[in-house]
Amino acid sequence: MIRLGKLALHHCRDCNLPLLKRSCSCGGEVEQVRLTPPGDVRPAFEFDRKMLKNIINNQFGSSYIPEVVLLNPTPAIDKKDEVIIDGRVAGNLIYDIWEKRFKFQPRPWYASLLDIRRRYVVADRGAIPYILKTSNLMAPGVKEACNDISKGDEVVVLDEDMRVVATGMARMDGEEMKGKRGMAVKIRARGMSEAERGKAITWDDVVRENRDVIESMVGGETKFIQETVEKYRKPYAVSFSGGKDSLSTLLLLLEAGYEPPLLFLNTGLEFDETVEHVYDTASRYGLELLEGKAGNKFWEAIRFFGPPARDYRWCCKTCKLGVAAMLIKKHFPHGVLSFIGQRRYESEHRARHGKIWNNPWVGGQIAASPIQNWIALHIWIYLFMRKAKWNALYEQGFGRIGCWLCPASDMAEFELKRHEDWERFEKELKIFSRKHDLPEEWISLGLWRWRRPPKWSGVGYKIEEKREYRIRGNEERVENFLRILGDVE
């Protein structure tokens, strides 16, 4: 578990409302939602809810997806979101990196709300007490199993009265479970309960009940902005990436009475939706847009450096930091106070920051983050309240916005949306793979995102770069490298 701050999410049982405070205006019972840290909870948009509904229907034959659903990203090999419904974790939405598909791992209480028609296993009466304690379901204890179960499927375990007992993963096909030996189902969660569906609510209800919390936070952050501007007495700007956090930061500066220019670092690897959103936002609020363009720097550099990786982030220095340094040098020769949409709940590194720091990579930049202590749900309710227009990618399944080939991305994100240049990038991966005699999994499992193979992959490889630095005979290569490090547009 990674704790980056307090778990902020609570729930009112009577109103069935998610709360960012410890009390509800109805005076009813409020409890903290039990979820996995860091607890950077976000709303499920219509795209997310439709995807969930389709996945659960496909797996079990029915589903229950109300209007208000929350998603809590948790540490895993690839995408894994805890799905929060009616104030409880209903299960995990995961992306299976080996099977290349999304799966839903239900909790027993949630499964009990469904009309289970597919992928269920009926356990013998004598096996139930052992399952409810600590045991997995062994094949001799299987009374009935659906023929549509394949090894590796998520299944629901029922008793002979068709009540939910547990959920887990099938360790053999359904037809093999009857009359065989060995483990039939690896139990993931167990427990019998009389769960009921919660009161129907809307996002308008959620906004209404949490408005006082958000307005109080806005008041505190606008004061922080005013005091910071007064303290440093430098030209100020908003580092605008096109994501929800930088949008919220911009709105806070506008509410504090400032009209900042927008600093946009166009890496040349942005989704079209992101670039359009940046331009639209500048126009919508009548703000100056200062855009630094990396152009083709990435494509000029990839043959020299190889694919970027989580432990080899040359792309950030080439396409972001260099661009930022030149942009600030050009427009703010005496330095700038840059307001950044950065939050402690995003990573351990960002959690170590205060709200103000000097950027060690970009000279002359003092960075300040008004939303450092906000979780994603604070951000979204604020945007809902202000009726802001956000990046369309959030309504296409994305929880975060970045470069379309960012090695920090999950494989699930690459499956959600492929940029038109993806084939071009994949060609570079294949060239690099052949050059270093890398296994097929280096591409298929997305292991190109690490220079050193992650332990979970079970795949071994070693990348040894043998670069030639002699100038003679390598004039063109050196010239390209110098161009990469040179001025930007």
DRENNUKE-10984 format. One record per residue (C-alpha): residue in one letter; x, y, z. Coordinates in steps of 0.1 Angstrom, whole numbers, padded with zeros to 4 digits, always signed. Layout:
AXYZ/...
END
This chain:
M+0000+0000+0000/I+0012+0035-0009/R+0000+0062+0014/L+0005+0097-0001/G-0020+0115+0021/K-0052+0111+0041/L-0080+0090+0026/A-0105+0116+0019/L-0135+0096+0007/H-0165+0091+0030/H-0201+0079+0024/C-0235+0087+0039/R-0255+0055+0043/D-0289+0073+0044/C-0284+0095+0013/N-0260+0070-0005/L-0238+0099-0013/P-0200+0100-0016/L-0186+0127+0006/L-0153+0146+0009/K-0161+0154+0045/R-0170+0135+0077/S-0206+0146+0080/C-0237+0149+0058/S-0264+0176+0059/C-0290+0150+0065/G-0274+0142+0099/G-0272+0105+0090/E-0245+0080+0096/V-0212+0087+0077/E-0184+0063+0074/Q-0150+0063+0057/V-0149+0042+0025/R-0125+0013+0028/L-0103+0015-0003/T-0067+0009-0013/P-0044+0039-0008/P-0035+0063-0021/G-0072+0068-0028/D-0071+0092-0057/V-0107+0085-0066/R-0123+0098-0098/P-0158+0097-0114/A-0167+0070-0139/F-0179+0088-0170/E-0205+0073-0193/F-0178+0056-0214/D-0165+0039-0182/R-0199+0028-0170/K-0209+0014-0204/M-0176-0005-0206/L-0182-0019-0170/K-0217-0029-0179/N-0206-0047-0210/I-0178-0065-0193/I-0199-0076-0163/N-0228-0086-0186/N-0205-0107-0207/Q-0190-0124-0177/F-0220-0131-0156/G-0252-0124-0176/S-0263-0093-0157/S-0250-0061-0141/Y-0258-0032-0118/I-0242+0001-0128/P-0259+0032-0113/E-0252+0067-0124/V-0227+0075-0097/V-0197+0052-0098/L-0162+0060-0086/L-0129+0045-0098/N-0099+0042-0075/P-0066+0034-0093/T-0045+0009-0074/P-0009-0004-0079/A-0008-0034-0102/I+0011-0048-0132/D-0013-0029-0155/K-0045-0010-0151/K-0065-0019-0120/D-0093+0003-0107/E-0114-0004-0076/V-0150+0001-0087/I-0169+0019-0059/I-0207+0016-0059/D-0230+0026-0031/G-0201+0034-0008/R-0184+0000-0011/V-0158-0015-0034/A-0178-0037-0058/G-0148-0052-0074/N-0117-0046-0095/L-0117-0036-0132/I-0084-0049-0145/Y-0066-0052-0178/D-0051-0087-0183/I-0018-0079-0200/W-0014-0115-0212/E-0049-0120-0226/K-0051-0084-0237/R-0086-0078-0224/F-0104-0062-0196/K-0119-0082-0167/F-0140-0075-0137/Q-0132-0092-0104/P-0164-0089-0083/R-0167-0088-0045/P-0193-0113-0032/W-0217-0086-0019/Y-0218-0071-0053/A-0223-0104-0071/S-0252-0111-0047/L-0270-0081-0064/L-0268-0097-0098/D-0289-0123-0116/I-0259-0147-0121/R-0265-0166-0154/R-0230-0173-0166/R-0196-0184-0152/Y-0208-0197-0119/V-0198-0228-0099/V-0221-0245-0074/A-0203-0258-0044/D-0213-0289-0024/R-0230-0282+0009/G-0201-0297+0028/A-0175-0274+0011/I-0192-0242+0021/P-0178-0238+0057/Y-0143-0243+0045/I-0146-0218+0016/L-0160-0192+0040/K-0130-0197+0063/T-0098-0199+0042/S-0100-0227+0017/N-0101-0226-0021/L-0128-0247-0039/M-0114-0281-0048/A-0128-0301-0077/P-0144-0328-0055/G-0164-0301-0038/V-0180-0289-0071/K-0216-0299-0075/E-0222-0280-0108/A-0202-0257-0131/C-0211-0237-0162/N-0197-0251-0194/D-0188-0216-0205/I-0160-0214-0179/S-0125-0214-0192/K-0093-0216-0171/G-0084-0181-0159/D-0120-0168-0160/E-0134-0148-0131/V-0162-0169-0115/V-0189-0167-0088/V-0192-0195-0063/L-0228-0203-0052/D-0242-0227-0026/E-0269-0252-0035/D-0296-0225-0028/M-0279-0203-0055/R-0267-0178-0029/V-0233-0162-0034/V-0206-0176-0012/A-0173-0164-0028/T-0157-0151-0060/G-0124-0161-0076/M-0105-0173-0106/A-0112-0207-0123/R-0081-0229-0123/M-0096-0253-0148/D-0123-0253-0175/G-0159-0258-0162/E-0163-0292-0178/E-0131-0304-0161/M-0143-0293-0126/K-0168-0322-0122/G-0154-0355-0112/K-0118-0343-0112/R-0091-0337-0086/G-0072-0305-0079/M-0081-0269-0074/A-0113-0258-0092/V-0115-0221-0081/K-0088-0200-0065/I-0109-0179-0040/R-0102-0142-0042/A-0130-0129-0019/R-0155-0147+0004/G-0186-0139+0024/M-0223-0142+0024/S-0245-0111+0028/E-0280-0098+0022/A-0269-0067+0002/E-0294-0043-0013/R-0291-0017-0040/G-0286+0018-0028/K-0308+0048-0032/A-0307+0063-0067/I-0286+0095-0068/T-0271+0118-0095/W-0239+0137-0099/D-0260+0169-0092/D-0268+0154-0058/V-0231+0148-0052/V-0221+0183-0062/R-0248+0199-0041/E-0237+0180-0009/N-0200+0186-0014/R-0202+0222-0025/D-0193+0237+0009/V-0161+0216+0011/I-0150+0227-0024/E-0158+0264-0019/S-0138+0264+0013/M-0108+0248-0005/V-0112+0273-0033/G-0111+0302-0008/G-0079+0288+0008/E-0062+0283-0025/T-0070+0317-0040/K-0055+0332-0009/F-0024+0310-0014/I-0021+0322-0050/Q-0024+0359-0040/E+0002+0356-0013/T+0026+0337-0035/V+0023+0362-0063/E+0029+0390-0038/K+0058+0372-0022/Y+0079+0365-0053/R+0069+0395-0074/K+0077+0377-0107/P+0058+0374-0139/Y+0034+0345-0135/A+0019+0319-0158/V+0001+0286-0157/S+0018+0255-0170/F-0011+0242-0191/S-0008+0205-0202/G-0044+0201-0213/G-0053+0179-0183/K-0078+0183-0156/D-0053+0194-0130/S-0038+0223-0150/L-0074+0233-0159/S-0083+0235-0122/T-0052+0254-0115/L-0061+0279-0142/L-0096+0284-0129/L-0082+0290-0094/L-0060+0318-0107/L-0089+0333-0126/E-0109+0333-0094/A-0080+0349-0076/G-0083+0378-0100/Y-0054+0370-0124/E-0053+0365-0161/P-0022+0344-0166/P-0006+0334-0199/L-0007+0297-0206/L+0026+0278-0211/F+0020+0248-0233/L+0048+0224-0241/N+0038+0207-0273/T+0060+0176-0274/G+0048+0166-0308/L+0034+0135-0291/E+0002+0149-0279/F-0032+0135-0288/D-0052+0158-0312/E-0078+0162-0284/T-0052+0176-0261/V-0039+0202-0285/E-0075+0212-0294/H-0084+0216-0258/V-0054+0238-0251/Y-0062+0261-0280/D-0099+0262-0270/T-0092+0270-0234/A-0069+0299-0243/S-0096+0313-0266/R-0125+0306-0242/Y-0109+0327-0214/G-0091+0352-0237/L-0056+0343-0225/E-0023+0345-0242/L-0010+0311-0253/L+0028+0307-0252/E+0035+0274-0270/G+0069+0257-0271/K+0071+0231-0300/A+0094+0202-0300/G+0084+0194-0335/N+0101+0162-0348/K+0127+0160-0320/F+0114+0127-0308/W+0116+0110-0342/E+0150+0125-0348/A+0162+0112-0315/I+0147+0077-0313/R+0173+0060-0336/F+0201+0074-0314/F+0186+0068-0280/G+0163+0039-0287/P+0127+0037-0273/P+0121+0057-0241/A+0114+0037-0210/R+0103+0043-0174/D+0139+0039-0163/Y+0153+0058-0194/R+0132+0089-0198/W+0153+0107-0224/C+0121+0119-0241/C+0112+0142-0212/K+0146+0160-0215/T+0144+0162-0252/C+0108+0170-0258/K+0098+0188-0226/L+0126+0202-0205/G+0146+0216-0234/V+0114+0231-0248/A+0104+0246-0214/A+0139+0261-0209/M+0139+0278-0243/L+0103+0290-0238/I+0110+0306-0204/K+0143+0321-0216/K+0125+0337-0245/H+0094+0351-0227/F+0106+0354-0191/P+0144+0362-0192/H+0143+0372-0155/G+0124+0342-0143/V+0088+0332-0139/L+0064+0320-0112/S+0048+0290-0128/F+0016+0276-0113/I+0014+0239-0120/G-0014+0214-0116/Q+0006+0189-0095/R-0009+0168-0067/R+0006+0147-0039/Y-0017+0118-0046/E-0002+0112-0081/S+0031+0097-0070/E+0056+0093-0041/H+0079+0118-0058/R+0052+0145-0060/A+0041+0138-0024/R+0075+0148-0012/H+0071+0183-0027/G+0057+0212-0007/K+0034+0236-0025/I+0063+0257-0037/W+0097+0246-0051/N+0124+0256-0075/N+0125+0236-0107/P+0160+0220-0108/W+0157+0213-0145/V+0145+0246-0157/G+0165+0277-0146/G+0145+0307-0135/Q+0113+0288-0128/I+0097+0289-0094/A+0069+0263-0093/A+0037+0265-0072/S+0009+0241-0069/P-0024+0253-0053/I-0040+0218-0057/Q-0011+0199-0041/N-0034+0184-0014/W-0065+0177-0036/I-0076+0143-0047/A-0090+0137-0082/L-0126+0138-0069/H-0120+0173-0054/I-0108+0183-0089/W-0138+0169-0107/I-0164+0182-0084/Y-0148+0217-0087/L-0149+0214-0125/F-0186+0202-0124/M-0194+0232-0101/R-0178+0257-0125/K-0193+0239-0156/A-0158+0238-0171/K-0150+0222-0204/W-0124+0195-0200/N-0103+0174-0224/A-0125+0150-0243/L-0101+0121-0236/Y-0114+0118-0201/E-0147+0107-0216/Q-0130+0080-0236/G-0117+0060-0207/F-0085+0079-0198/G-0078+0087-0161/R-0047+0107-0169/I-0036+0127-0200/G-0001+0125-0214/C+0019+0117-0245/W+0003+0090-0266/L+0033+0067-0263/C+0044+0076-0228/P+0062+0046-0212/A+0045+0055-0179/S+0012+0045-0195/D-0005+0012-0189/M-0010-0012-0218/A-0047-0007-0212/E-0044+0029-0223/F-0027+0019-0256/E-0057-0004-0262/L-0082+0023-0255/K-0069+0046-0282/R-0041+0043-0308/H-0026+0074-0323/E-0023+0076-0360/D+0015+0074-0357/W+0014+0042-0336/E+0025+0020-0365/R+0054+0043-0370/F+0064+0039-0334/E+0059+0001-0335/K+0082+0000-0365/E+0109+0016-0344/L+0103-0009-0316/K+0108-0038-0341/I+0140-0023-0355/F+0154-0019-0319/S+0142-0054-0310/R+0160-0071-0339/K+0191-0051-0332/H+0193-0063-0296/D+0179-0098-0303/L+0150-0092-0278/P+0122-0118-0271/E+0088-0114-0287/E+0073-0104-0253/W+0094-0073-0253/I+0068-0058-0276/S+0037-0079-0269/L+0038-0073-0231/G+0050-0038-0235/L+0083-0045-0219/W+0099-0018-0240/R+0087+0004-0212/W+0116-0008-0191/R+0153-0011-0200/R+0157-0036-0172/P+0130-0064-0173/P+0104-0062-0145/K+0103-0092-0123/W+0066-0099-0129/S+0072-0105-0166/G+0093-0137-0161/V+0112-0126-0192/G+0149-0121-0193/Y+0168-0098-0216/K+0197-0074-0215/I+0201-0043-0236/E+0237-0033-0243/E+0242-0001-0262/K+0273+0000-0282/R+0274+0036-0294/E+0301+0049-0317/Y+0312+0083-0307/R+0340+0088-0332/I+0332+0118-0354/R+0349+0106-0385/G+0325+0085-0404/N+0296+0095-0381/E+0292+0131-0392/E+0255+0128-0400/R+0247+0111-0367/V+0265+0137-0346/E+0249+0165-0366/N+0214+0150-0359/F+0223+0146-0322/L+0234+0183-0320/R+0202+0193-0337/I+0182+0174-0310/L+0199+0194-0283/G+0197+0227-0301/D+0171+0254-0302/V+0134+0245-0305/E+0107+0262-0324/
END
